[in-house]
Structure formats: C-alpha cells, structure tokens
Amino acid sequence: MRDNPWKRAQAQLHSAASHLKLPGALVERLENPDRMLEVSVPVEMDDGRTETFHGYRVQHNNIRGPYKGGIRYHPKVDMDEVKALAFWMTVKNAVVDVPFGGAKGGITVDPKKLSEGELERLTRSFTQEIAPAIGPKLDVPAPDVNTNPKIMQWIREEYSKIAGKDTPAVVTGKPIEHGGSEGRVEATGLGGFYVLAQVLNLSGRKGRGLSVAIQGFGNVGSHLAECLKDAGFRIVAVSDSKGGLYVPKGIKDLKAVAQCKERSGKLAGCYCVGSVCDLSNMETLGGRDISPEEVLTLPADIVAPAALENAITKENASAIEASIVLEMANGPTTREADKILNARHVLVIPDVLANSGGVAVSYFEWHQNMHGDVWKKEEVFAKLKEKMDAASRAVYDASKEYNVPLRDAAYIVALKRLSLQ
C-alpha cells in the first residue's frame, strides 16, 4: 500500500512540535493548507481532439513570505501528494532561512506522451487557470519533476499576458537569457554536497574515499555525483527509472556516462572507457547492471535517493548497508523505514535540509528579478554555500540539544523560525 505523504507530513509536524512549547494556533494552522486549488485543464491535442487534465496548486503557509514551490508533471500527482510537498516547502524554506512560505503544484500527466506543442498548450492553459492565485508577491512557482526552464518561461509569458506587463519574478528556474539565475541548474545537487560535507565535518568524519550510490541520475543526481567525485568521493553506482550500473572501483567519467544516457535514453549499458560507452566495457571495469531499487542496498558508505517519494520503505530499509542516507528527493523515506534506519543508527540527512539548495537559489533568482540585479555564478555559489552551511549547523546543533535525529531537528529549527514571525 502506498505511504500517504500527507499523513506522514502531519506525523513529522507533531513529532517535532512535541519537543517545543508552541502556540496551539500555529500548529493548528500548519496542520491545514491555507488554500487548495484543483483545476480542470482542457488541451487541444495534435490530432484535433480535446483532452482534459487535472491540475493542482496548494498554498500551505505564507507566514514567512510569498508562497514558493515547484510544479511537477507526473502520472501519479494527486492532492495528498501536493499537500505534503507544499507542507515540506514551508519547512524547507524555514530551515534554509529564506523569506518564503510553502506551496506546490502539479498536473496528473505523463509528459513523455505529449508532443512539445501539447506540452506548451497544457502549460499555458494551466497558467490561465491558476493566474489569479500566483504572482511575485503572492506565490512564485518553480520547476520540479519533469518540468524545466522552458516550461517556466511559458508560465512567465502567459502570466505576463494576463497581467498586462512582463513579470519575470512570477516564476523561478527560468532560462538564464530570460532572467534566470546563474547556478540554478546545479543548485540542488551542489547544495546537497555542501550539506553532506558540513555534516561530515561537524560529526568528525572525513568524506574523501567514501563510496556513494545514487538513485536518480537526472539534474539533481548528476550534479551531486560530479561534486562528490571532484571532492574525492567514489561514485560506485548510479541509476535511472530503467536501471543502472554498479562499478565497485568507482565510475571514472561521469560526464561520459551522462552523455551516453542522453544518446541512448537510459543508463544501463553506459560503461565508459575513454569515449567508448557500451556493454563490452562492463567486464573490464568489473561492473554489473542493477535495477533502480537495487542501487539503495548496495555495499556503499552513502546512498542518495534522488528520484521520487517512497523509495526507502519498511521492505528495503533493513537491507540498506550504507551508514548515511542523503535524501535528495522529496519524501523518499517512509515513516516505518525512518524508524528502522534510526534503530540501526543510520544517519539520515533529511530532504528538507539536503535538497534545499534549489529553493535557496530560487530565492536568489527572485531577489535579482525584483531588484534588477544580475549575479555571477561564483557569487551565487558563495551565497549558496553560506546558506547551506548555516542551515546544516543549525540542524546539527538542534539534533544535539534535543537528542533527536536530524529530521526532527530540521523540523524543530523550522518551527522555531515560524513561531517567531
């Protein structure tokens, strides 16, 4: 049975709140989103027929500032998922200390089955439906699963038409040439690296030489892998939704692997030696093919789920050999799995801290748009490191002060900041 993400979010809220003396009204407000939009999105398909899709936008809380959160296109999007993701955004924005509240949106669709024209019409139609509820000082969407800078630009254009003026700050994650921020593409993966490095440092552990297995080799997973490899970690496995590869000695050329995936549409078989990537190199490298699920239970020091929710469950939590789980996806660990991992003393670096680099740089983009600034990539990365280091220290210190796992500590940090508004 699918773990209900909204019930999990509420349980996390109450677990953290039990350690604090908070106003009852605050907890009650956080238990329920401020607003839930459910819209029908009619789209003219390429064959002339009209198909109607279901769209959602949940605005969870705006105590700290405008609602902020991504829009995802996925067949399994539903209201419970979007509500939970919006709640996690409220927490995440408070943890990384940016002046935003939490929101999330989505459309129940498999975008791989749509042409680019259909995807654009879907996006513009969805924007028309939610336009009254978004805006630079009200609610600022961003990319998420299966959405990208091009889709964000369509939203910006459509909203600007409705508003009667160009409004770049209505969304973040735009193409750089259209007001996007330098460094936004790398932000989530790089932010996760900064968090891991800081937590290892605070706990007196060295990162160099540690082995890492990454589930999900999209934008987040691939940039995380590059950052870790550059810092001396050994990337032993990567996977996508179709499969992956395990090379115990470490994958040497991640860029070649990414290019191979781009060409073939899958990671399986991307065993790269020099410029040649194919199965004939598997034996030379001592590698083997793996399933997307298997990547989490390989012999590795660190596993990083960087795909979708509910990757680590009570069925596979006991089989995880890693001593550290770096949650780069949103909600990848179920409540039951969390208890198993904690009992086994596996250090779980929670999603609301680990993957908050994306929203930190989204805030930088919004700030630049609102003030007419343009920051260089080096400046963005320096500001990002400062944010991620500070958030990591705050969460680590709360973990020690309250004698709780890092997940509860992150929620404690967030709730304290929300209660001060």
N, C-alpha and C positions, 0 to 999 in steps of 0.2 A: 504494500500500500504506500502511496506517495506521502512523504512527510509534508504536513501542511505548513508552508513557510510563515503564514500569518500567525498561527498558533505558536510557532517556535519564536517568532519575534516578540510576542507578548510574554512568553515564559522568560526570555532573556531580560526583558524590561523589569519584570517583577523580581527576578533573581538579583539583579544589580541594585534595585531600589531597596531591597531588604537590608542592605548594608548602610543605608543613609536615612537621615531624617528629612524627608522631602515634603513639601506642601502636598496634601492629598489631591488638590486641584490639578497640580502639574502631572502627576502620574495618571490621573483620570483623563486629562487632555491627551497625553501621549498614547493612551490605550485606543484612541479613535482618531482616524484621519480628519483633518479639517474639512476636506471636500473630496468627493469621488465622482469623476466623470466617466460615463460609459456612453460611447457614441457609435452610431452606425456610419460606415464609410463606404458609400457606393463608388465603384470604379468601373469605367468603361474599359473592357479588355480588348486586346488586339483583334480578336475575332468578331467584335461588334456587340457582344452580349455584355450585360452589366452584372458584376458580382459585388455583393455587399460583405464587407469585413467588419469585425468588431474591434473597436479601439478603446483604450483606457488612458486616463490621466488621474493619478491620485496625488493630492496635495496633503501631505501628512501634517506638517507643522512649520510655522514661519516665525517662531519666537525670536530666532537669531537673525532673520533677514529673509529676502525673497526665497520662494521655493526653488529647489535645484535638484535635478536628477535626469538620468538618461531616458531615452526612448528605445525600446527593443522590438525587433520584428522576429517573431518565433511562433511556431505552431502551437506551443504549449502555454503561451501567455494567457493568464486568466486573472480575475480580480484579486484573489487571495495572494497570488504571487506579486502582483504590482503593489498591493497594500504593504506587504512585507518589505519589498525593495524600497518603497518610499520611507518607511519607518527607519530602515537601515541607513538611508541617506541622511535623515535627521541626526542620527547618532554619529555617522561618519563625518559630517560637516562640523559637528561639535568637537569630535576627537581631534581633527586636523586643524581646528580653530580658524575656520573661515566664516564670514558673516552671511551664511545661507541657512535656510531651513531645508526640509527634505521633501522630495517629490519623485515620482517615477511614472513612466508611461509605456505603452506598448500596443502593438496590433497583433492579433492572432492570425498569423500568416506564415507560410514558408516562402521567404523572398527568393529562394533559389528557383522557384517555379514561375517567377514573374519575369517578364522582359524589362529592360531598363525603362521603357516608356510606361509600362504598367506600374512599375515601382515609383516613378515620378508622379504619376496621376494619383496613386494611393497616398503618397506623402503630402501632396498639395491639398487633396480632399480632407485628409486627417487634420491638417493645419487649419483649414477653414472651420472645421467643427470645434477645435479647441482654442481658436484665436482669442475669444473673449476672456479666456482664463489664463493666458500667458502674457509675458511682457518683461522688459528689462528690470523693472522694479517689482514685479509680481511673481513670475515663475519663469525660470530660464532652463529649457531643455538642453540635452547634450546627447552624443552618441552612446550607444550601448551595444548589446548583442545584435549583430547583423545590420547595424547602421553605421554610417561613416560621414566624413566631411561633406561629400557631395549631397547626401540626404539632408544634412544640417543646412547647407546653402539653399536647398529648395524650400525648407521651412522658413528661413530668413527672408527669401524673396516673396513667398506667399504672404507671410505676416506683414511685410513692409507694404505690399499692395493694399492690404486691408487697412493698415494704419495710416496710409497716405503719405508715408515718408520712409526712407531707408533706415532700418533699425537693426544694425549689426549685433547689438548686445542682447537680442531676444534669444539667441542660442549660442552655445559654445561648441568647440570642436569643428569649427568651420575650416575650409581651406585657408592656408596662410595668406594667399593672394586676395582673399575676401575678408580679411580681418581676424583670421585665426591666429593663435599664439604659436610662436616658435616653441618646440619642445613638447607640444601637446600629444603628438603621436607616441613618443617614448615615455610619457609621464607616468602611466600606471605601472609599467614594468620597472622603470628606474626607481620610482617611489618605493616599490616592494623591495628592491635591492637595498635602498637606504635603510629601510626599517629592519630588514634581516641583519644587516651589518651592525646597526646600532644595538639591537637586542643581543646579538652575539657578544659585542663589546661589553655591554652592561653586565652580562652574565659570566664574563671572564672566559669566553670561548673564542677560538680562532676560526676564521672561515676558510682560509686558504687550504686547498686539498680536500675539503669536504665534498662528498658526491651528492648530486641533485637529480631528481627525476621530476619532469614537468608534464602534467596532463593539460593539454591545450596548447597549440602552437600557433595561435593567431597573433594579433598585435601585442597583447599583454605577455603571453608566454614566450614569444620570440625575443622581445626586448629584454625581458627578465633574464633569459638564458644568456644573451650577449653580455649583459652587465656582470652576471655572475662569473662567466668564463673569463672576462677581462680581469676580474679581481682574484683569479686563481682557484675558483671552484671548479669541480669536474662535473660536467653535464653528461650523465650516463644514459638518460632516456628522455625522449620527447614523444608525444602522441597527439593525434587529432581525433576527430569523431570516427574515422575509418580504421584507425590502427596506429602503429608507431614503431620505433626502433629502440633497441637496447644495446648499448655498446659499453660494457663494463669498464674498459680502459678510458672512456671519455670520448665524446664526439668532438672531433678536432675543428671542423669547418662548418659552423652553424649557418653562415651566410649561404654556403653552397647547398646545404640541406633545405633552407628556406626557398632558394631559387628552384630547387628540384621539386619541392611541394607545389610551388607556383605553376611550374610547367605541367606536372602530372596530375595535379588536383588532389594529391594525397601524400602523406609522409612515408607510408610503407614502401620499402624498397629504396629509400633515399640514402644509401650507404655511399658516402662520397670520399673518393681519394683523388686529390687534385681537382681537375674539372670534370671528372667522370663520376657520375652518380647512378649506380644500379645494383641489382642483387648480386652481381658477380663479385662485388667487394665485401659482401657480408662475412664470408669466411675469413678473408684477410684481416678484417677489423675485429674478428671474434664476436660479432654481433648476432642478434636474432630479432625477428619480428615479434611484436607484442600487441595485445588488444588495448583499447583505451582504458579499460578497467584495471588491467594488469600493471600498468605503469605506477599505480599508487602502492602496490605491495612488493615492489622490487627491493633488493638489498641496497638501500641508499641512506645517506645521513639525513637528507632533507627531501620531502615531497612537496610539490607545489601544485595543488589543484587550481587550474587557471581556465576552466571551461564553464560548466553550468552548476546550478544548485544540486544538492543531494548526491554528491559524488562519493562522499565517505559516509557510510551507513553502519548500522549495527551488524550487517552481514560481512563487511570487509574491514571494520576498524581493528579487530584483533589481529588481522593479518598484516597490518602496516608495520614494516620493520624500521622505518625512519624514526629518529628521535625528535625531529622538528617537522611540523606541518605549517607551511606558509600559505595562507588562504588568499590566493589571488583572484578567485572567482567570488561572486556574492553568494553567501549561504551554502558553501559546499559541504558542510558537515552537519548532520542531523543531531538533534539533542541526545538521542541514545548513543550515537557514535562519540559525541563530545565526552560523555560520562566514561565511556570505555577508554578513550585516549587519556583522559585525566587520571584515571585509576592506574594506567600503565606509565604514568609520568612522561607522556609525550608532550613536548612543548608546542602548543597550538598558538600561532600568531594570527589573531582573528582578522577576518575580512575588513571590518570597519576601520582597522588600522593599516593592514598590509596593502590594501588596494586603494587607499585614499589619495594617492598621488595624482590620479586622474582628475578628481574634483578640485584638488589644490591648484592645478594648472588651469582648470576650467575657470576657477575664480580669478586667476591672473589674467586670463583672456578677457573675461567680463570687465575687469578693472581697467584694462588697456582700452577696450571699446568705449567704456563710459567716460574715460578721461582723455581719449585721443592719443594715447601713448603707444609706442611700439618698443618692446624689449627684445634684446638679443637672446639667443638660445643660452649662452653662458650665464646671463643674468637670471633667466628663468630657472635653470638648473640649480644655481646657487640659492635662490629663494626657496625652491622645492626642497633641497637638502635641509635647509634651516627648519622648514615646516615639519618634515618627516622626522628629523632628529628630535625636535621638541616634543612632538606627539608621542614618539617611542619612549622618551624618558618619562613623560607624564604617566603613560600607561604602565610602564615597568615599575615606577615608584608606587603607584596605586596598588599594583599587584602585591608588592612587599608590605605596604602599610595595612592593607585589609586581608592579607594572606589568602588571596583568591587567584584563580587562573587569569591569564592575560585577557580573555574575552570579558569576564566580569569586570576586570579592571578598566577596560576600554569603556564599558557602559557606565561605570562609576564616574570616570572622567567626564564623559558626555553629559550625564545627568547633573553633575555639579555645575557645569557651564550653562546648561539650560536653565537651572534654577536661579542663576544669578541675573538673568535677563529681566 
